[in-house]
Amino acid sequence: MKLITALHSPFGRKIRIVLAEKKIDFELIIAKPGEDDALIQSYNPLGKVPVLALDDGRVIYDSSVIAEHLDYLSPVCKLFPSDQRPMISAKRTAALADGICDAAVAVVMEQRRPSALQSQDAINRQHDKIIRGLAALESQLEEKRWFSGDAYSIADIGVICMLEYLDLRLPQLQWATHYPALQQYHQRVGERAAIIETRPVEMTSVA
């Protein structure tokens, strides 16, 4: 199978971590939206990454769908709980982390526009989403070891990818100084081999 993604995409990194945790072999194809649009669109009509191209010709897109598909392929390191309650909890937390990433990407894209065309109101709206999301995660974590149930799951992968994307793209937020439970959680979970191995060069000093 092939994974088509940009190296700095938090959504693509989430899938790379899933693949590493589940010990699934794959070919990585680096493609950056805006530069490799023709290639990406040949797999995904929306022109978004990540995309998983299976050996039988099928194509799967959207990181949440890809992650769940991969979890069914291998019994190693089960990432989606079998019971409904923790499963819904894990998916909800992963969705919140993805939403924070979406807001962060929107801020980055707005700030890349010519200064005269940037909308501070738009940036502030996205910033507020990030802060509310982080506060919700801080409250949800409390003294727990994992975000869903008593085991590492897709929720934890999503949260770690989100936190490190904020460190990479919006370091001025300094989230770790405001959310001590998340900071301690990140220090602990960020030491997993799959997370370290998928960390881009710019992020190697994060954990």
C-alpha positions as CSV (number, residue, x, y, z in Angstrom):
1,M,0.0,0.0,0.0
2,K,1.0,3.6,-0.5
3,L,0.5,6.6,1.8
4,I,0.4,9.9,0.0
5,T,0.9,12.8,2.3
6,A,2.9,16.0,3.2
7,L,5.6,15.4,5.8
8,H,4.3,18.3,8.0
9,S,0.7,17.4,7.8
10,P,-0.6,16.5,11.3
11,F,-3.2,14.3,9.7
12,G,-0.7,12.5,7.6
13,R,1.6,12.1,10.6
14,K,-1.3,10.5,12.5
15,I,-1.5,7.8,9.9
16,R,2.2,7.3,9.8
17,I,2.1,6.7,13.6
18,V,-0.8,4.3,13.2
19,L,1.1,2.4,10.6
20,A,4.2,2.2,12.8
21,E,2.3,1.2,15.9
22,K,0.6,-1.6,14.0
23,K,3.8,-2.6,12.2
24,I,2.2,-2.4,8.7
25,D,4.6,-1.9,5.8
26,F,3.9,0.8,3.3
27,E,5.4,3.1,0.7
28,L,5.5,6.8,1.6
29,I,4.9,9.2,-1.3
30,I,5.6,12.8,-0.3
31,A,3.1,15.2,-1.9
32,K,2.4,18.8,-0.8
33,P,-0.9,20.5,-1.5
34,G,-0.2,23.6,-3.7
35,E,2.9,22.0,-5.2
36,D,1.8,18.5,-6.1
37,D,-1.9,19.1,-6.8
38,A,-2.1,16.9,-9.9
39,L,-0.6,13.9,-8.1
40,I,-2.9,14.3,-5.1
41,Q,-6.0,14.9,-7.1
42,S,-5.3,11.7,-9.1
43,Y,-6.0,9.9,-5.8
44,N,-8.4,12.2,-4.0
45,P,-10.8,14.5,-6.0
46,L,-10.7,16.9,-3.0
47,G,-7.0,17.4,-3.4
48,K,-6.3,16.8,0.2
49,V,-3.8,14.6,2.1
50,P,-3.4,12.0,3.5
51,V,-4.6,9.4,1.0
52,L,-4.1,5.6,1.4
53,A,-3.9,3.7,-1.9
54,L,-4.4,0.0,-1.3
55,D,-2.8,-2.8,-3.3
56,D,-6.2,-3.8,-4.8
57,G,-6.7,-0.4,-6.3
58,R,-9.0,1.1,-3.7
59,V,-8.3,4.5,-2.4
60,I,-9.2,5.7,1.1
61,Y,-9.1,9.3,2.2
62,D,-9.7,11.3,5.4
63,S,-7.3,10.5,8.2
64,S,-10.1,9.2,10.5
65,V,-11.4,6.8,7.9
66,I,-7.8,5.6,7.1
67,A,-6.9,5.1,10.7
68,E,-10.0,3.0,11.4
69,H,-9.4,0.9,8.2
70,L,-5.8,0.2,9.3
71,D,-6.9,-0.8,12.8
72,Y,-8.9,-3.6,11.2
73,L,-6.0,-4.9,9.2
74,S,-3.8,-5.9,12.0
75,P,-4.5,-7.1,15.6
76,V,-1.3,-5.4,16.8
77,C,-1.8,-2.4,19.1
78,K,-5.6,-2.1,18.9
79,L,-6.3,1.6,18.6
80,F,-10.1,1.7,18.4
81,P,-11.8,0.3,21.5
82,S,-14.2,-2.6,20.9
83,D,-16.8,-1.5,23.4
84,Q,-19.1,1.3,22.3
85,R,-18.6,3.8,25.1
86,P,-14.8,4.0,25.0
87,M,-14.9,3.8,21.2
88,I,-17.2,6.9,21.0
89,S,-15.0,8.6,23.6
90,A,-11.8,7.9,21.6
91,K,-13.4,9.1,18.3
92,R,-14.7,12.2,19.9
93,T,-11.4,13.2,21.4
94,A,-9.6,12.4,18.1
95,A,-12.2,14.6,16.3
96,L,-11.5,17.5,18.8
97,A,-7.8,17.2,18.2
98,D,-8.4,17.2,14.4
99,G,-10.6,20.3,14.8
100,I,-7.8,22.1,16.6
101,C,-5.4,21.2,13.8
102,D,-7.9,22.5,11.3
103,A,-8.1,25.8,13.1
104,A,-4.3,26.0,13.4
105,V,-3.9,25.3,9.6
106,A,-6.4,28.1,8.9
107,V,-4.4,30.5,11.0
108,V,-1.2,29.5,9.2
109,M,-2.8,29.9,5.8
110,E,-4.2,33.3,6.7
111,Q,-0.9,34.5,8.0
112,R,0.8,33.5,4.7
113,R,-1.4,35.9,2.8
114,P,0.0,39.4,2.0
115,S,-0.3,41.4,5.2
116,A,-2.8,43.9,3.6
117,L,-5.2,41.0,2.8
118,Q,-5.0,39.2,6.2
119,S,-8.1,39.3,8.4
120,Q,-7.2,39.6,12.1
121,D,-10.9,38.7,12.9
122,A,-10.5,35.4,11.0
123,I,-7.3,34.7,12.8
124,N,-8.8,35.5,16.2
125,R,-11.8,33.2,15.6
126,Q,-9.6,30.3,14.8
127,H,-7.3,31.1,17.7
128,D,-10.4,31.0,20.0
129,K,-11.3,27.6,18.7
130,I,-7.8,26.4,19.6
131,I,-7.9,27.7,23.1
132,R,-11.3,26.3,23.8
133,G,-10.3,23.0,22.4
134,L,-7.1,22.8,24.5
135,A,-9.0,23.8,27.6
136,A,-11.5,21.0,27.0
137,L,-8.8,18.5,26.6
138,E,-7.0,19.7,29.7
139,S,-10.3,19.3,31.7
140,Q,-10.9,15.9,30.1
141,L,-7.5,14.5,30.9
142,E,-7.3,15.4,34.6
143,E,-5.4,12.6,36.3
144,K,-6.0,10.0,33.7
145,R,-3.1,8.2,31.9
146,W,-4.9,7.9,28.6
147,F,-7.7,9.9,26.9
148,S,-10.0,7.0,26.4
149,G,-10.4,4.1,28.8
150,D,-7.3,2.4,30.2
151,A,-5.3,2.0,27.0
152,Y,-3.4,4.0,24.4
153,S,-5.8,4.7,21.5
154,I,-6.4,6.8,18.4
155,A,-7.4,9.6,20.7
156,D,-3.8,9.8,22.1
157,I,-2.3,9.7,18.7
158,G,-4.5,12.6,17.5
159,V,-3.8,14.7,20.6
160,I,0.0,14.2,20.4
161,C,0.0,15.1,16.7
162,M,-2.0,18.2,17.4
163,L,0.1,19.4,20.3
164,E,3.3,19.0,18.3
165,Y,1.8,20.7,15.3
166,L,1.0,23.7,17.5
167,D,4.6,23.7,18.6
168,L,5.8,23.6,15.0
169,R,3.5,26.2,13.5
170,L,2.2,28.3,16.3
171,P,4.9,28.3,19.0
172,Q,3.8,31.7,20.2
173,L,0.7,30.0,21.8
174,Q,3.1,28.3,24.4
175,W,0.3,25.9,25.2
176,A,2.5,23.9,27.6
177,T,2.8,26.8,30.0
178,H,-1.0,27.1,30.3
179,Y,-2.1,23.4,30.4
180,P,0.0,21.5,32.9
181,A,-1.9,18.2,32.6
182,L,-1.4,18.2,28.8
183,Q,2.2,19.2,29.2
184,Q,3.0,16.2,31.5
185,Y,0.9,13.9,29.3
186,H,2.9,15.0,26.2
187,Q,6.2,14.5,28.0
188,R,5.2,10.9,28.8
189,V,3.4,9.8,25.6
190,G,5.8,11.6,23.3
191,E,8.5,9.1,24.2
192,R,6.8,6.3,22.3
193,A,9.0,5.0,19.5
194,A,6.4,5.6,16.7
195,I,6.0,9.2,17.8
196,I,9.7,9.9,17.9
197,E,10.3,8.1,14.5
198,T,7.6,10.2,12.7
199,R,8.7,13.6,14.2
200,P,10.0,15.9,11.4
201,V,13.4,17.3,11.9
202,E,12.0,20.7,13.0
203,M,10.2,19.0,15.8
204,T,13.0,16.8,17.2
205,S,13.6,19.1,20.2
206,V,9.9,19.2,21.2
207,A,9.7,16.2,23.5
